[in-house]
Structures are given as structure tokens and as C-alpha cells.
Amino acid sequence: MASFSVKFSATSLPNPKRFSNKLHATPPQTVAVPPSGAAEIASERLEPRVEEKDGYWVLKEKFRQGINPAEKAKIEKEPMKLFMENGIEDLAKISLEEIEGSKLTKDDIDVRLKWLGLFHRRKHHYGRFMMRLKLPNGVTTSAQTRYLASVIRKYGKDGCADVTTRQNWQIRGVVLPDVPEILKGLDEVGLTSLQSGMDNVRNPVGNPLAGIDPHEIVDTRPYTNLLSQYVTANFRGNPAVTNLPRKWNVCVIGSHDLYEHPHINDLAYMPATKDGRFGFNLLVGGFFSPKRCAEAVPLDAWVPADDVVPVCKAILEAYRDLGTRGNRQKTRMMWLVDELGVEGFRAEVVKRMPQQKLDRESTEDLVQKQWERREYLGVYPQKQEGYSFVGLHIPVGRVQADDMDELARLADNYGSGELRLTVEQNIIIPNVENSKIEALLNEPLLQNRFSTDPPILMKNLVACTGNQFCGQAIIETKARSMKITEEVQRLVSITQPVRMHWTGCPNSCAQVQVADIGFMGCLTRKDGKTIEGADVYLGGRIGSDSHLGDVYKKSVPCEDLVPIIVDLLVNNFGAVPREREEAEE
């Protein structure tokens, strides 16, 4: 296979020797994993459903019965041509009125542009687009941040940015005529939005403390960079993996804290050694959808570190070739794993490996099972002597252009010109000399906007875009989640962190199933009127004992949520009503 170079987005560090990217291995132990039984699969079911034509992968004629509308849109016109053959240049010159007059161009702006990371906000922000970036491992630079700030600033009140639950940026307010110039600007600062939406591989997630973590198992940045470069062919576009049956998530685990949430990814690399070599055990199939949520399962496979990209390629090709393309609610990769059985799916992956070989899972898992997940908001020492990282709380991930410029300035003045985004929608400034910490903490941005020590119920609050911008969201989430949390904080005193996630619809972009308490938007009835409500989830876990939460109460009017949250906190998380606390004093 072709070689891939690692292009780090981080700026030069103060002392290269202090910030090594060396991969750490642990001595091997014995390995013995018996193969599991394979499902009986008819040979015709294993015929690939796609074929390569003119450089792109398309669904074969014989498999086009009963396909979903998204598949039809891909057949009518290859989405990647908008990027790889500069179709965006012509599309950007057409008025929206003309675009609406043709089904082909209408599908371009509503469907195919998602292959370029552009999402038309037809329902709530007509004519405006959200642009999703690729940001492997959540690492970005001050120059990149300033560029994104310059893009959204020109859109005034329509422009803003969000830190997402996959460690990347989404910017809002973009208009179509500006897209070709924005894409050029992204490339100049080492960014891309390519293949970040629809039936593509999402942003590779890694340890937000990679390379600076005193307790890290492995620096995940080289791997997430390689994966991202493979997926996009170094920003040129990789049509071999752009016609998947559905979206696909990947993460590389770098610490015992499992900040990357491996159990909800389609592919998770779990650090493990075998025969003296460092590598990864593989989990597959984790996903959320409106009709089903599933935790990732072991593939009974281990790969050496050098095979991170080849095995990703093999898994993606197996999914691309064999995944069904009918009901969109049944096309995520876990449905294929279920159909073939783990062993049957594994056999298809083996067929697509370079040497048609895949080792069985190693028993030498390097992730400690009993590990208390560490806090990263605040100031903490790095592995590099004399340096610390500073974790900032970004309330529900929303930032404005001025905020981004200030964050870039702080990264330059106090750190190494680098920022780290986290899946909890927060930001870390790494590589801060200890002598500069006090001055950084006294900066107005940290005093007034992005605290290092937020209120305990605010620090783990996560919210999706909500119906302010997203056409699929049923309820408003960001402002509401903060308002309700503020009300709850006035009613109870609590000493332990509680992770509360808000998502506007069943697509669960805010991952409510992994929250201690989750809220999924819905419509409900009260006093004869239809109003905004939420299904309440309880008991999600992350870390070594991760599992998905369950529905606690359905269709609760949003205006009635505060007393329910108070009761949950008192009965399940040790909270004390403030009136009782005051009486006891």
C-alpha cells in the first residue's frame, strides 16, 4: 500500500526534546484467544455490492432495488466530484433561486455538499451552511484558529463556532459563494473539511493530552494523523472510502481514562502488547441511532502499530463492500457485524488485509481496568518538567470570533501556539511554562468567559447544536441546558461531578446514552398543547466500566425538568437540597 507521512498540525514546541512523540511499549505476556464460531453465510451474500468506475466506487446495478434516497443521490451524481473535479467552483456561482429550480443542484446543496463538510441549514438558517472541519486528535494551532475566526466574523450574528463531541470545530453562517475561497484558506493553514459528513469517516478521536500526559500509554497523535490522512488522501480526497453505507467513527485510545469513548465508536484501537511488540486490540461496531444504540464488541484481533492504517482500510472496505443500503436506520456497521457474526465479519476483514492475515486478540491489554478518570479542567503538570497544561471550560462548546482570536493569543503568549479540543466540548492550552501560569489565569478571558474552575454541574455539561441552527433538532438545547442547570444549582448542593448531556433529537449527537443524566429532545403534550419536551436517560457510564444508560422517564415537558433533575441528583448522586443544608448549618 502507499505510504503516508504524518503532518502534525502543532507548532514548534519550546524544547523538542521535552515533547517527544516516542511510542511507549510494555513487555509482552502470553496470549491465548480461541476463535469464536462463524455464522453460516451464503457465498452470494459475500459478493461486493460496489464496483469501481472511472475512479469512484458505485453501487452495482443488481443491488439497487429498495435503496434509500441518499444512495439514489450518490448514483445520480458522484458527490466527490464537487471537490475532486472542482464542481464546487461552478455551483458557488449559481444563485439559490436557480439551484432550487433543479432537483440535481438542490440535492447538491442539501446532500452532496456534506461530502465537503458543508451542511445547508435549510429549515432554520436558509441559505447558510455549517462547515465541519477535520481535526485529528483535536489538535489545532493559533493560526488555524485565527483563520476560522476571520471566516465567521464576516457573517456577523449568523457566524459562530462550536467545539463538537468529536474533538473538532464546526463553523456557522457560511454562504455558498464564499466556499471556494474558504476551502483554499483552509488548505493554506493545514486544515480540511473534506469527507466530514454523510457516508464518510468522521474525525479520528484521540487522547486530548497526547504527548504531554504523565500517565499516557501511547501518544495517539501519529495514529490519528495517519488515519485522517488515509481517509482524505492527504486532503486530495479518497473515493475508495467515500461511498460507505453510512457514517463511521474511529478512535485511538491513549490513556487509562478512555477520554476517547471507545465503546461508542465503529472502530476503537485499544493499546496492547504481543510478543514484545506494541499494538492494538480492536473493538468494532459501537454506534447511536434513533432506532438502536449498540456498544462496540471485540473483533478478536490485534494489530502491530504499523498496521493501524491497513486494518482500518480492510475494515472500511468490508463495510463498504457488504453493508446494506436500504433502511438508513439499519445500515451502520454493527448491523453487518450482527448479520455475519463477529467471526464472519473478521474473516472478511482478513481477506482485505495486505497479507490476508490478522492476529488474534492479545491478552496483554495495557489499559488499567480500575482507574479513576482524571479531571483535565484546571492546571496540571505535564510529563515535561517545568510545563503544565491548562484546561478551560467552554460553556456547551459555543465560541464567537473574538473568543477564538483571544484563545489563539493565549496559546501563543503562554503556550506553544497550540490548542487541544476535547469530546466534552472544552479546550486545553498545553505547554505552558509554570512561571507563566499565574498570568494566564488572570487573563480576562479566563476570568469572565472560559473558567478553569467552573461550577461542578456546569463543568461536564454537553449540548448539541439544537434547533437554533439544526433542522433535525426538535428542541433548543444550548441556552436551555445552561439555564436549567443554573436553576438546579440554586436548589441543590453537590460535591461529585455529574455529566449531563442534552441532544435535540434521537440522532443523539450529544451522546445522551453515555451521560449520567441525559436529555433527548421530543415533542410532548401538556394542558392540551404540544410543547418541547425531553426523554430523560439515566445511568450512562464512561471509562473502564462503560455502558449505555436507559430511559428513566419519557416525554417530560422541558418546563417541568428542574424538579426531576433535583430528585435524580439527591437520590442517585448524593446531592443535598440547599434548604436542608442551610437548616443543618
Summary of the structure (lengths in Angstrom):
residues: 585
radius of gyration: 23.5
end to end distance: 69.4
largest distance: 76.3
contacts: 2044
relative contact order: 0.11
helix: 35%
strand: 22%
